[in-house]
Amino acid sequence: MPREPVRAAFPDSVVNISVQIPGWLKNDILDLTEKLEVPVGSWVVAQLLRATREGNGLPPVAEPHGPLLTPEEMIRLYARGETIMSPCGTPGVCEGQTMERELVGGMEFCSVCRIRFG
């Protein structure tokens, strides 16, 4: 008789889960992960994360819209005036204007967009 599941005492730790599955399903999983060239454990974890997100009503992880810019590309766009130097590369609510600075823990931040100075 299977034991009742017990919640993890330390949620940030790595734990093992044992599950009984039919042999044909194990073989299908092994064939698929071999074809995808991913470890079985990584594939199983990805499937559990996806199912958990969907079960909790969370949207699926978005696909990237394009590659991240390299530092050289960001500087080139900034030098051309096509973008501003901000974490996301787009103007914030202060639109790059120097606003009042706010001191937090010895560091200065823009009081509008919260980007750190210096």
Backbone as CSV, one residue per row, in Angstrom:
resi,resn,N_x,N_y,N_z,CA_x,CA_y,CA_z,C_x,C_y,C_z
1,MET,0.853,-1.175,0.000,0.000,0.000,0.000,0.902,1.243,0.000
2,PRO,0.665,2.211,-0.920,1.519,3.402,-0.977,1.348,4.284,0.259
3,ARG,2.438,4.942,0.610,2.400,5.862,1.750,1.765,7.167,1.322
4,GLU,1.232,7.892,2.281,0.668,9.219,2.019,1.803,10.185,1.717
5,PRO,1.617,11.079,0.745,2.675,12.051,0.456,2.912,12.982,1.636
6,VAL,4.164,13.337,1.844,4.551,14.241,2.923,5.174,15.482,2.283
7,ARG,4.741,16.662,2.735,5.284,17.912,2.196,6.762,18.038,2.559
8,ALA,7.513,18.690,1.692,8.941,18.896,1.927,9.135,19.839,3.108
9,ALA,9.993,19.461,4.032,10.270,20.297,5.202,11.030,21.556,4.791
10,PHE,11.859,21.442,3.761,12.652,22.568,3.266,12.331,22.754,1.780
11,PRO,11.394,23.652,1.439,10.951,23.801,0.049,12.048,24.140,-0.951
12,ASP,13.161,24.729,-0.516,14.233,25.082,-1.452,15.230,23.949,-1.655
13,SER,15.034,22.835,-0.968,15.961,21.713,-1.129,15.511,20.823,-2.294
14,VAL,16.404,19.966,-2.742,16.093,19.016,-3.805,15.600,17.734,-3.146
15,VAL,14.478,17.211,-3.645,13.900,15.992,-3.070,13.675,14.967,-4.169
16,ASN,13.512,13.730,-3.785,13.222,12.643,-4.722,11.752,12.269,-4.628
17,ILE,11.161,11.957,-5.780,9.792,11.448,-5.828,9.845,10.140,-6.596
18,SER,9.294,9.102,-6.016,9.239,7.806,-6.698,7.822,7.575,-7.204
19,VAL,7.712,7.196,-8.475,6.412,6.975,-9.086,6.472,5.674,-9.871
20,GLN,5.423,4.891,-9.792,5.357,3.670,-10.587,4.609,3.980,-11.875
21,ILE,5.240,3.634,-13.010,4.619,3.852,-14.318,4.735,2.570,-15.124
22,PRO,3.865,2.398,-16.112,3.970,1.190,-16.942,5.264,1.193,-17.749
23,GLY,5.758,0.002,-18.071,7.007,-0.130,-18.816,6.955,0.543,-20.178
24,TRP,5.817,0.446,-20.868,5.714,1.068,-22.198,5.882,2.582,-22.117
25,LEU,5.360,3.213,-21.010,5.490,4.663,-20.848,6.948,5.034,-20.595
26,LYS,7.627,4.239,-19.760,9.046,4.494,-19.513,9.834,4.406,-20.820
27,ASN,9.539,3.392,-21.628,10.240,3.239,-22.902,9.965,4.422,-23.830
28,ASP,8.709,4.889,-23.859,8.360,6.051,-24.688,9.107,7.295,-24.221
29,ILE,9.206,7.475,-22.905,9.922,8.632,-22.353,11.402,8.547,-22.715
30,LEU,11.990,7.363,-22.570,13.400,7.184,-22.912,13.650,7.448,-24.397
31,ASP,12.748,6.962,-25.260,12.893,7.208,-26.700,12.806,8.699,-27.011
32,LEU,11.836,9.380,-26.395,11.643,10.806,-26.654,12.830,11.631,-26.167
33,THR,13.292,11.363,-24.952,14.410,12.155,-24.431,15.701,11.875,-25.203
34,GLU,15.851,10.653,-25.698,17.024,10.348,-26.526,16.948,11.127,-27.837
35,LYS,15.751,11.187,-28.430,15.562,11.934,-29.675,15.793,13.431,-29.462
36,LEU,15.322,13.960,-28.319,15.495,15.387,-28.007,16.889,15.704,-27.474
37,GLU,17.650,14.662,-27.143,18.992,14.800,-26.578,18.985,15.591,-25.267
38,VAL,18.036,15.253,-24.390,17.971,15.860,-23.059,17.958,14.737,-22.024
39,PRO,18.496,14.998,-20.834,18.442,13.974,-19.788,16.993,13.697,-19.364
40,VAL,16.716,12.464,-19.014,15.365,12.065,-18.616,14.884,12.909,-17.428
41,GLY,15.747,13.090,-16.428,15.353,13.857,-15.245,14.983,15.290,-15.588
42,SER,15.753,15.930,-16.471,15.457,17.308,-16.870,14.125,17.389,-17.598
43,TRP,13.857,16.416,-18.460,12.593,16.404,-19.201,11.415,16.218,-18.255
44,VAL,11.544,15.292,-17.306,10.462,15.042,-16.354,10.198,16.286,-15.511
45,VAL,11.252,16.942,-15.033,11.080,18.159,-14.232,10.384,19.243,-15.053
46,ALA,10.782,19.414,-16.317,10.149,20.420,-17.179,8.660,20.124,-17.359
47,GLN,8.313,18.842,-17.530,6.906,18.484,-17.702,6.108,18.713,-16.419
48,LEU,6.717,18.420,-15.271,6.035,18.654,-13.993,5.835,20.145,-13.743
49,LEU,6.853,20.959,-14.070,6.713,22.414,-13.922,5.597,22.959,-14.807
50,ARG,5.557,22.504,-16.069,4.519,22.956,-16.996,3.133,22.572,-16.488
51,ALA,2.972,21.334,-16.060,1.672,20.870,-15.571,1.256,21.609,-14.299
52,THR,2.218,21.885,-13.423,1.920,22.609,-12.187,1.488,24.036,-12.484
53,ARG,2.191,24.707,-13.409,1.824,26.077,-13.793,0.414,26.105,-14.378
54,GLU,0.121,25.176,-15.286,-1.203,25.133,-15.897,-2.277,24.817,-14.853
55,GLY,-1.964,23.906,-13.940,-2.920,23.540,-12.896,-3.227,24.682,-11.943
56,ASN,-2.251,25.565,-11.743,-2.452,26.715,-10.866,-3.008,27.921,-11.610
57,GLY,-3.287,27.760,-12.894,-3.853,28.848,-13.675,-2.847,29.899,-14.100
58,LEU,-1.550,29.566,-14.046,-0.529,30.522,-14.466,-0.341,30.424,-15.977
59,PRO,-0.055,31.535,-16.618,0.164,31.465,-18.070,1.451,30.720,-18.381
60,PRO,1.533,30.126,-19.561,2.780,29.442,-19.923,3.918,30.441,-20.062
61,VAL,5.125,29.952,-19.916,6.301,30.807,-20.051,6.348,31.313,-21.488
62,ALA,6.510,32.623,-21.650,6.505,33.225,-22.984,7.763,32.868,-23.752
63,GLU,7.604,32.745,-25.052,8.747,32.520,-25.922,9.491,33.838,-26.088
64,PRO,10.801,33.824,-26.220,11.542,35.072,-26.408,11.176,35.715,-27.744
65,HIS,11.129,37.042,-27.761,10.797,37.771,-28.986,12.003,37.928,-29.890
66,GLY,13.158,37.741,-29.384,14.376,37.873,-30.164,15.570,37.705,-29.259
67,PRO,16.748,37.676,-29.840,17.940,37.512,-29.011,18.210,38.759,-28.175
68,LEU,18.840,38.557,-27.023,19.237,39.692,-26.191,20.359,40.448,-26.880
69,LEU,20.360,41.750,-26.712,21.400,42.567,-27.315,22.717,42.377,-26.572
70,THR,23.804,42.417,-27.314,25.118,42.367,-26.683,25.428,43.762,-26.139
71,PRO,26.363,43.883,-25.203,26.725,45.214,-24.707,27.146,46.162,-25.839
72,GLU,27.845,45.628,-26.832,28.278,46.470,-27.953,27.081,47.017,-28.721
73,GLU,26.067,46.161,-28.962,24.869,46.603,-29.680,24.104,47.657,-28.880
74,MET,24.023,47.471,-27.562,23.321,48.450,-26.719,24.022,49.802,-26.771
75,ILE,25.346,49.803,-26.690,26.109,51.055,-26.731,25.963,51.715,-28.106
76,ARG,25.981,50.913,-29.174,25.819,51.454,-30.519,24.451,52.138,-30.671
77,LEU,23.378,51.493,-30.185,22.045,52.095,-30.256,21.965,53.365,-29.415
78,TYR,22.615,53.349,-28.238,22.631,54.533,-27.374,23.362,55.681,-28.059
79,ALA,24.496,55.391,-28.689,25.283,56.429,-29.357,24.514,57.033,-30.533
80,ARG,23.683,56.247,-31.195,22.877,56.751,-32.305,21.630,57.492,-31.819
81,GLY,21.355,57.433,-30.515,20.171,58.090,-29.976,18.896,57.295,-30.175
82,GLU,19.024,55.997,-30.487,17.860,55.155,-30.740,17.289,54.535,-29.464
83,THR,18.057,54.571,-28.388,17.590,54.003,-27.137,18.281,54.725,-25.990
84,ILE,17.819,54.460,-24.764,18.497,55.014,-23.602,19.130,53.865,-22.832
85,MET,20.077,54.174,-21.987,20.737,53.138,-21.201,19.885,52.846,-19.967
86,SER,19.071,51.827,-20.052,18.255,51.395,-18.927,18.261,49.871,-18.932
87,PRO,17.849,49.235,-17.844,17.921,47.777,-17.793,17.199,47.086,-18.951
88,CYS,16.048,47.645,-19.371,15.303,46.991,-20.448,15.583,47.605,-21.808
89,GLY,16.325,48.707,-21.867,16.646,49.336,-23.133,15.559,50.232,-23.683
90,THR,14.487,50.438,-22.919,13.404,51.311,-23.373,13.227,52.453,-22.381
91,PRO,12.734,53.593,-22.847,12.540,54.705,-21.920,11.547,54.342,-20.819
92,GLY,11.858,54.751,-19.601,10.949,54.531,-18.491,9.957,55.683,-18.386
93,VAL,9.226,55.739,-17.300,8.234,56.799,-17.129,8.883,58.166,-17.044
94,CYS,10.153,58.234,-16.644,10.832,59.526,-16.592,11.462,59.871,-17.936
95,GLU,11.413,58.929,-18.895,11.924,59.101,-20.248,13.361,59.607,-20.285
96,GLY,14.171,59.151,-19.345,15.591,59.466,-19.357,15.952,60.833,-18.823
97,GLN,14.969,61.630,-18.419,15.276,62.950,-17.876,15.793,62.787,-16.449
98,THR,16.696,63.670,-16.054,17.216,63.606,-14.696,16.149,64.104,-13.743
99,MET,15.723,63.220,-12.881,14.687,63.556,-11.908,15.335,63.641,-10.529
100,GLU,14.524,63.913,-9.543,15.014,63.986,-8.171,15.584,62.633,-7.764
101,ARG,16.734,62.676,-7.096,17.376,61.432,-6.655,16.917,61.079,-5.254
102,GLU,16.791,59.796,-5.035,16.349,59.285,-3.740,17.467,58.426,-3.174
103,LEU,17.844,58.654,-1.928,18.921,57.910,-1.283,18.327,56.730,-0.519
104,VAL,18.767,55.521,-0.875,18.286,54.307,-0.211,19.493,53.459,0.140
105,GLY,19.742,53.276,1.416,20.852,52.438,1.862,22.196,52.875,1.311
106,GLY,22.412,54.169,1.177,23.679,54.677,0.694,23.808,54.669,-0.826
107,MET,22.744,54.296,-1.544,22.767,54.294,-3.012,21.714,55.276,-3.514
108,GLU,22.007,55.906,-4.662,21.080,56.878,-5.228,20.256,56.249,-6.349
109,PHE,18.932,56.504,-6.332,18.014,55.995,-7.338,17.167,57.138,-7.876
110,CYS,16.725,57.019,-9.138,15.781,57.976,-9.698,14.470,57.801,-8.929
111,SER,13.886,58.897,-8.477,12.665,58.791,-7.673,11.470,58.396,-8.518
112,VAL,11.581,58.405,-9.857,10.448,58.056,-10.722,10.566,56.611,-11.230
113,CYS,11.670,56.303,-11.926,11.776,54.971,-12.545,12.563,53.980,-11.692
114,ARG,13.168,54.433,-10.613,13.896,53.582,-9.664,15.172,52.968,-10.246
115,ILE,15.709,53.542,-11.326,16.984,53.066,-11.850,18.091,53.679,-11.024
116,ARG,19.087,52.881,-10.677,20.182,53.331,-9.809,21.152,54.225,-10.564
117,PHE,21.581,55.300,-9.931,22.600,56.181,-10.481,23.976,55.664,-10.080
118,GLY,24.938,55.771,-11.006,26.344,55.455,-10.718,26.494,54.153,-10.096
